[in-house]
Each structure stands twice: as C-alpha cells, then as structure tokens.
Amino acid sequence: MARSRIRATLRDIAQRAGCHYSTVSLALREHPRIPEETRLRIQEIAHQLHYQPDAMLAALCAYRGQKQVADCRGVIGWLTNHKAEWSWRNSACNRDYFEGASARATERGYALECFWLRQPSMTGARMSQILWTRNIQGLLIPPQEGLCSIDVAWHRFAAVTFGYTLVEPQLHLVSNHEYRTMWKLFAELQARGYRRLGLVNRRDHDERVDHNWLAAYLVEQNQLHRKNRLPPLILDRWDAQAFLTWFMAHRPDAIVTRLPEVLVCLRAAGLRIPADVGVAFHSLDEGCKGLSGMKKNSFQIGVMAVDLLVDMLHRNECGIPAIPYRLMVEGSWCEGKTVLSDRRTGQKLVRMTNGK
C-alpha cells in the first residue's frame, strides 16, 4: 500500500531555506520588500517540496481577521492630480466616492488619507518615495479634472481607479455601469408612457465615461419606431439657443440629461415640468432631491473600491495589471418630480403622442 505524501508547510520551506516562516510567506506572495534573489530561492525550494497553499486555511484566516475589531493598521492613499488641492471636493460624486471609501476603509482596519500630486516641487518620483517611506502600498485614484495620465512607481503599489479619466496606466477600475444604467432609465420612462426620448449632454461629460451614455442612447433609439427616433444633442458647451432650437424641431416628450441648465431653460421658455415635458437625469448623486432619474450609487462604488484594493493588498498584488478588471455598479431609479409618476397618466401621454 502506497504511503500518502505529507503536505509541505511554510515551516518546512523555512527550515530548508534557513529563514523565518514569515519571510517564506512574503516571498511566496511576491512581496517587494523581500529581495528578488531571496524570493526566487525560496520559491524554488517550495517547488521542490511540492508546496501548495491551503485554500481553506487562508479562508479561515481571512474570516478571523474580519471578526476582529478593526483598528487603523495602515493607510490607503487618495491620490489626486487636480489643479487645486481640494478642488476634487467640488464634485458631489467625488465626495460620495470618498465617504463610501472612507467608511469601508475604517471597517477593514485602514485610514484614508489625501495626497496631492501638484503641490509645489512635487514629482511622481518624490510622491512615490513619500508613500513608500510611510509604508503606504494601496492607492485609490478618484476621477480627475480631465483625461490624464499619472506617473508614479506603480510597481510598488496596489491601485484602483474610479471611472475612465485616468487614461494611462490602465488600472483595475470601479465605476457606475453607465450603459446599463441608461438602459434601465429608458425602460422606466417607457413604462410611464414616454415614447419620444431625447438626449442632451456635453461632449466632455460623455468623454469622461468612455461615451457609454451616448452609446446606450443610440442603441435604444434604434429599437424605437422610426417616427419616435430623435437625434441626440451633444454640445461642446451649454448653449440655450441651440437647445431650444433642437427642442422645437424634434418635440421630445421627455429629455434625458445630466445638465441642470435643461430644467432652467425649459421653465424660462414657459414649459411646465413634467406636465408639458419630462426631464430625467441619468447621473444623480446621493443627496439630490426632487429630481427624477438614476442614482449612480457612488457611495457603494467607494465601498467596493476599498474591498477590491484591500484584497489586492492581502495578495501583495502590485503594479500595472496585465488584464485590468472592470467592476461595475448599476444605477437605481430615484423618484422625483420631473417626470410623470402615474403610469395611467403616461398612457394618456402615449395616446396624445400617437395622435389618437
């Protein structure tokens, strides 16, 4: 009868390598603080001993860690590249991201701290050294003012970015699922009786989400009856006259947008919202009130970003990923006062639109 082979452990590898078992653990997880020569030697010994990680034991350790009362064992960097240090706070979406990320970081035993790449005399190399010296290995990159690249020593850090404004490098990403969110918005409006749906956006806003809003709108328009298809109005900057000209030419019964100027302009023109025309916002922040549309769930996106980053830190997964993840959160309908809420009223609107 063949004897079963005893499973090799970290202590077995450590004994043969002549080092502490904690060093073996770090080496097998490719921790950058272990010299490359040492890592390769330990990994070769592990291969010779046919070492394999115990998945059940790893799960138990993770479970025990979650059950412990969290304390701030480390810091996660919130890295911005805006022209002014705190201008990222001007965006309600960024504030929601930060609040969700900060709350979740505390639960996972971390503190969230802001770092500004454009402070005087700061360079990517110097910022990398500051973070490394403070043993900060996890970075969150919120949306930037414009499409940009950031140059730090990425091989030293685990990093997650919000949205698509960071063009280079391509990191793991968390975002609202703009395409699916627009699809859900169309379905909600159509259920309320709206048929002629028009999109009004700024070009730079759509570029920041990789053109997902416009793409979803065009696909949905293609599925409508030909007489109900409307061209989108994509503006380089807000232009009230261009908007009113488009509105009078196409007469949508509902407008999909993220621009508050649309409401102001329609009311100034004497139109009643939502009696004459509905306005639905495809990108609402957490604290908005009175507006109908899709909430982005930015707080939850911040939570998920921290969970993804902390898991990467536990695996010592640093550097630019070969295949970046895209972690998406769909929006949720937010009942407001800018579209019809009574579906029976909506059916009346359909009959009026069809000329019956």
C-alpha positions in Angstrom: 0.0 0.0 0.0 1.5 3.4 -1.1 2.2 5.9 1.6 0.4 9.2 1.3 2.8 12.2 1.0 2.8 14.6 3.9 1.9 18.1 2.8 4.7 20.6 2.9 4.2 23.6 5.1 5.7 27.1 5.3 7.9 26.0 8.3 9.3 23.1 6.2 10.3 25.6 3.5 11.7 28.0 6.1 13.8 25.2 7.7 15.4 24.3 4.4 15.9 27.9 3.4 17.3 28.9 6.7 14.9 31.8 7.3 11.8 32.6 9.3 8.5 31.2 8.1 7.1 34.8 7.8 9.8 35.5 5.3 8.7 32.5 3.3 5.1 33.7 3.4 6.1 37.1 2.0 8.4 35.6 -0.7 5.6 33.3 -2.0 3.3 36.3 -2.2 5.9 38.2 -4.3 6.3 40.9 -1.6 8.6 43.6 -2.9 10.3 44.0 0.5 11.9 40.6 0.1 15.0 40.8 -2.2 14.4 39.2 -5.6 17.3 36.7 -5.1 15.8 35.5 -1.8 12.3 35.3 -3.3 13.4 33.2 -6.2 15.5 30.8 -3.9 12.5 30.3 -1.6 10.1 29.8 -4.5 12.4 27.1 -5.9 12.6 25.3 -2.6 8.8 25.4 -2.4 8.6 23.9 -5.9 11.0 21.1 -4.9 8.8 20.3 -1.8 5.6 20.4 -4.0 4.2 23.1 -1.7 0.6 24.2 -2.4 -1.3 26.9 -0.4 -4.1 25.6 1.8 -7.2 27.5 0.5 -9.3 26.5 3.5 -6.7 27.8 5.9 -6.4 31.1 4.0 -10.2 31.5 4.1 -10.2 30.8 7.9 -7.5 33.5 8.4 -9.5 36.0 6.4 -12.7 35.2 8.4 -10.9 35.6 11.7 -9.5 38.9 10.6 -12.9 40.2 9.7 -14.3 39.2 13.1 -11.7 41.2 15.0 -12.3 44.8 16.0 -10.8 46.9 13.3 -8.0 49.4 14.1 -6.1 51.6 11.8 -3.3 49.2 10.9 -2.4 51.0 7.7 -3.2 53.9 5.4 -4.7 53.9 2.0 -3.7 56.9 -0.2 -6.4 59.0 -2.0 -4.2 60.4 -4.9 -5.4 63.4 -6.8 -3.9 65.4 -9.7 -6.3 68.4 -9.7 -5.1 72.0 -10.3 -6.1 72.9 -6.8 -5.5 70.7 -3.8 -9.1 70.3 -2.7 -11.0 71.0 -5.9 -11.9 67.3 -6.2 -14.4 68.1 -3.5 -16.3 70.3 -5.8 -17.8 67.2 -7.4 -20.6 65.7 -5.3 -19.8 62.3 -7.0 -16.2 62.5 -5.7 -17.4 63.4 -2.2 -19.7 60.4 -2.3 -16.9 58.1 -3.5 -14.7 59.4 -0.7 -17.3 58.9 2.0 -18.0 55.4 0.9 -14.4 54.5 0.6 -13.5 56.1 4.0 -16.3 54.3 5.8 -15.3 50.9 4.3 -11.6 51.5 4.9 -12.3 52.1 8.6 -14.2 48.8 8.7 -11.3 47.0 7.1 -8.7 48.5 9.5 -7.3 51.3 7.4 -7.4 55.1 7.3 -7.9 57.0 4.1 -5.5 59.9 3.6 -5.4 62.5 0.8 -2.2 63.1 -1.3 -1.9 65.9 -3.9 0.4 65.4 -6.9 0.5 69.0 -7.9 1.8 70.6 -4.7 4.9 72.8 -5.2 8.1 70.9 -6.2 6.2 67.5 -6.2 7.1 64.9 -8.8 5.9 61.4 -9.4 9.2 60.0 -8.1 9.1 62.1 -4.9 5.5 61.2 -4.2 6.3 57.5 -4.7 9.1 57.8 -2.2 6.9 59.6 0.3 4.3 56.9 0.1 6.8 54.1 0.2 8.6 55.6 3.2 5.3 55.7 5.1 4.6 52.1 4.1 1.5 53.1 2.1 1.1 50.5 -0.6 -2.6 50.9 -1.5 -3.8 53.8 -3.7 -7.3 55.0 -4.8 -7.4 57.3 -7.8 -10.6 59.3 -8.0 -11.9 60.9 -11.2 -9.6 63.7 -12.4 -10.5 67.1 -13.8 -9.8 65.9 -17.4 -8.5 62.9 -19.2 -4.9 62.4 -18.0 -2.0 60.1 -17.1 -0.2 59.8 -13.7 3.4 58.8 -13.4 4.4 57.2 -10.1 6.3 54.0 -9.4 3.3 51.8 -10.0 5.3 48.6 -9.5 5.4 49.4 -5.8 1.7 49.9 -5.3 -1.7 48.2 -5.5 -4.1 50.7 -7.1 -7.7 51.1 -8.1 -9.2 53.9 -10.1 -12.7 55.4 -10.3 -14.1 55.7 -13.8 -12.2 56.4 -17.1 -10.4 59.8 -16.6 -7.1 58.1 -15.9 -6.0 57.1 -19.4 -2.6 55.8 -18.5 -1.8 53.4 -16.9 -4.8 51.1 -17.3 -5.5 50.0 -13.7 -8.3 48.0 -12.1 -11.4 50.2 -12.3 -14.7 50.6 -10.4 -17.5 52.7 -11.9 -21.2 53.1 -12.4 -22.3 50.9 -15.2 -23.4 53.9 -17.4 -24.5 51.7 -20.3 -26.9 49.5 -18.2 -28.0 52.5 -16.2 -29.1 54.3 -19.3 -30.9 51.1 -20.4 -32.8 50.9 -17.1 -33.7 54.6 -17.4 -35.2 54.1 -20.9 -37.2 51.1 -19.6 -38.6 53.2 -16.7 -39.6 56.1 -18.9 -41.2 53.9 -21.4 -43.2 52.1 -18.7 -44.5 55.6 -17.7 -45.7 56.2 -21.3 -42.9 58.2 -22.7 -42.0 57.4 -26.3 -40.1 60.3 -27.8 -36.9 60.4 -25.7 -34.2 62.9 -26.4 -30.6 63.1 -25.0 -28.9 66.4 -24.2 -25.3 66.3 -22.9 -22.0 68.0 -23.1 -19.3 66.3 -25.2 -16.7 66.4 -22.4 -19.0 64.8 -19.9 -19.6 61.9 -22.3 -15.9 61.5 -22.9 -15.3 61.1 -19.2 -17.5 58.0 -19.2 -15.9 56.5 -22.3 -19.0 57.6 -24.3 -21.2 55.0 -22.6 -24.2 57.3 -22.2 -24.3 58.2 -25.9 -23.7 54.6 -27.0 -26.6 53.3 -24.9 -28.9 56.1 -26.1 -28.1 55.3 -29.8 -28.8 51.6 -29.3 -32.1 52.3 -27.5 -33.1 54.8 -30.2 -32.5 52.2 -32.9 -35.1 49.9 -31.3 -37.9 52.6 -31.3 -40.4 53.1 -34.0 -38.9 55.3 -36.7 -41.2 58.2 -36.1 -40.1 58.3 -32.4 -36.4 58.3 -33.1 -34.6 61.6 -32.1 -31.1 62.7 -32.8 -29.1 63.5 -29.6 -27.9 67.0 -28.9 -24.3 66.9 -27.9 -22.9 70.3 -27.0 -19.3 71.5 -26.7 -20.6 73.9 -24.1 -24.1 74.8 -22.8 -26.0 76.8 -25.4 -29.6 77.7 -24.5 -30.5 78.8 -28.1 -29.1 75.6 -29.6 -31.0 73.6 -27.1 -34.4 75.4 -27.7 -33.9 75.1 -31.5 -33.3 71.4 -31.1 -36.3 71.1 -28.8 -38.7 72.9 -31.1 -37.5 70.9 -34.1 -38.0 67.4 -32.5 -40.5 67.9 -29.7 -39.4 65.2 -27.3 -41.9 64.2 -24.6 -39.0 63.5 -22.2 -35.4 64.7 -22.1 -32.6 62.6 -20.7 -29.7 64.6 -19.4 -27.3 65.4 -16.6 -27.4 69.2 -17.1 -29.4 71.3 -14.7 -29.5 74.0 -17.3 -32.1 72.0 -19.2 -34.7 72.5 -16.5 -33.9 76.2 -16.1 -34.1 76.8 -19.8 -37.4 74.9 -20.3 -39.1 76.7 -17.4 -37.8 80.1 -18.7 -39.5 79.2 -22.0 -42.8 78.8 -20.2 -42.9 75.0 -20.2 -44.3 73.1 -17.3 -42.3 70.2 -15.8 -43.4 67.4 -16.1 -46.9 68.3 -17.4 -45.5 69.6 -20.8 -42.3 67.7 -21.0 -40.5 65.3 -18.6 -36.8 65.6 -17.6 -34.9 62.6 -16.4 -31.4 62.7 -15.1 -29.2 59.7 -15.9 -26.5 60.6 -13.3 -27.8 61.7 -9.9 -25.7 62.0 -6.8 -26.6 60.6 -3.3 -28.0 63.8 -1.9 -30.1 65.1 -4.8 -33.8 65.9 -4.0 -36.8 66.5 -6.3 -35.2 65.2 -9.5 -36.3 62.1 -11.3 -33.7 59.7 -12.8 -31.0 57.3 -12.0 -28.8 57.5 -8.9 -25.2 56.4 -9.5 -24.8 54.7 -6.1 -21.5 56.4 -5.7 -21.2 55.6 -2.0 -21.4 51.9 -2.8 -18.9 52.3 -5.5 -16.5 53.8 -3.0 -17.1 50.8 -0.7 -16.4 48.3 -3.5 -13.2 50.1 -4.5 -11.8 49.6 -1.0 -12.8 46.0 -0.9 -11.0 45.4 -4.2 -7.9 47.2 -3.1 -7.7 45.5 0.3 -8.0 42.1 -1.3 -5.1 43.1 -3.7 -3.0 44.2 -0.7 -3.6 40.8 1.0 -2.4 39.1 -2.1 0.5 41.6 -2.5 -0.7 42.3 -6.0 1.2 45.4 -7.1 1.9 47.1 -10.3 0.0 47.7 -13.6 -2.2 44.6 -14.2 -1.8 42.6 -17.3 -5.6 42.4 -17.6 -7.4 45.2 -15.8 -10.7 44.4 -14.0 -13.8 46.4 -14.6 -16.1 46.3 -11.6 -19.5 47.9 -12.4 -22.4 49.0 -10.3 -25.8 49.7 -11.9 -27.8 52.8 -11.0 -31.1 52.8 -9.1 -34.2 54.7 -10.0 -34.8 57.8 -7.9 -38.4 59.0 -7.8 -38.7 62.8 -8.2 -40.9 65.5 -9.5 -39.6 66.0 -13.0 -41.3 63.1 -14.8 -44.8 61.8 -14.7 -45.2 59.4 -11.8 -48.7 58.0 -12.6 -48.5 55.3 -15.3 -52.1 55.9 -16.2 -51.2 59.5 -17.0 -48.4 58.1 -19.0 -50.8 56.0 -21.1 -52.7 59.2 -21.8 -49.5 60.8 -22.9 -48.9 57.9 -25.3 -52.3 58.4 -26.9 -51.6 62.1 -27.3 -48.2 61.5 -28.8 -49.6 59.0 -31.3 -52.3 61.5 -32.3 -55.3 59.3 -31.1 
